[in-house]
Amino acid sequence: MRKVAAVFGGTGFIGRQVVQRLAREDYVVRVCARRPPTSAQLYTMGRVAQVATLAADVTDDAAVARAVAGAEIVVNTVGILHGDFQRIQAEGPARIGRHAAAAGVARVVHLSAIGADRQSASAYARTKAEGEEGLLAAFPRATIIRPSIVFGEGDGFFGRFGPMAAWLPVMPVIKGQTRFQPVHVGDVADAVLACLRDPATEGRIFEVAGPRVWTFRELLAFTLKETGRDKRLVAIPDGLARMQAWLGEFLPNPPLTRDQLLLLDRDNVASADMPGLKELGLTPKAVEAVMPRLLSRFRSGGGRRIRDN
């Protein structure tokens, strides 16, 4: 019998890592995405016909039902930093839970975020909490994983500030004392697999984070150092940051939104009261062990040494 897994958001930064690991575990993987890719990159993660893409928007009941039909496990990695938070992050997980329950799916693992909070001023954090609640109401055995900011090749954090270090005359710092506990993308994907293997994780919430707590300013200073850029860190006043965030609302891919600014008012660090990577038998990778190599491409000359003739 074929083991079938459906991964929502499987074309994304975290989703691709989950797909790769499920293929190694001999699952037939349905990569569910709003717009499935036309490239063959995902297909090479498994044997011929082991990995297949499927158009499945988490806001569409019929598409979600089709995606989970016959699946043994379902993983949801869908998340957005701007856009329709209510439909995608609040209602989407509940929809997946309802259809997974109706289809007889054995396990559901959902990627949420540290800071998910019904009372948050941020729509991102608030809808993350609503999504968790809706999923557990529909599928009480679901496992929820809350990462801190996720780093690795192709991430949206160092992948944004690395180029800024290269071309800006100074490095702007907004809310520099806000604390983060960055976690490697591979560790998040490993946590998903660990939860799927262990029935004792059903119905539980895990907060997964890296071995070190950094301030935002420290992370930016690290980025400058590893890109070889001797530039000043300049604190941006709150009023100017609010104006930049307001202007960002009019851009298709804003560098900063008002909701993201609200998120920066709160630390993004794992709670000592919550189980995490240690309880899943995993040892987290450090930013310092992974990012220097990945940030080197933003050095002068792309990180290559030029020898004198």
SULUR-V963412 format. One line per field, one symbol per residue. ss: DSSP state (@ for helix, = for strand, . for the rest). phi: phi as a letter, one per 20 degrees, with the letter a starting at -180 (. if undefined). psi: psi as a letter, one per 40 degrees, with the letter a starting at -180 (. if undefined). A space follows every 50 residues. Layout:
ss->???
phi->???
psi->???
This chain:
ss->...=====....@@@@@@@@@@@@...======.........@@@..... =====.....@@@@@@@@....====........@@@@@@@@@@@@@@@@ @@....=====...........@@@@@@@@@@@@@@@@....=====..= =......@@@@@@@@@@...===.....==..==@@@@@@@@@@@@@.@@ @...====.....==@@@@@@@@@@@......===..@@@@@@@@@@@.. .......@@@@@@....=.........@@@......@@@@@@@@@@@@.@ @@@......
phi->.fedcddfmfeegegfffggffffemeedeeebfcgfefegffffbfgmf dcebfbefedgffffffefneecccddfacdbpegffeeeegffffffff ffemffccccedagngbgeffefffffffffffffffebgefddddeffd dqfnfedffeegffffdefcdfcdlfefdccgcfgffffffgfffffdff efmdddddbefcecegffffffffffemdecfedfeggfffffffffffe dfcffbdffffffffcfdcfffedfbfgfemddfeegfedfgffeffefg mmneedeff
psi->hhhhhhhhfeeaddddddddddddefihhhhhidgiieiedddeeaihed hiihhgheehdddddddeheidihhhehiieiagdddddddddddddddd ddefhdihhhhbihehhdeiehddddddddddddddddgdeihhhhiaih iaheiecdedddddddeidihihhfdehiighhidddddddddddddhde eheihhhhiaeihiiddddddddddeefhgiihhhhidddddddddddee idgidhiddddddeehigiiheeiiaddeefihiiiddedddddedeeih efehhhih.
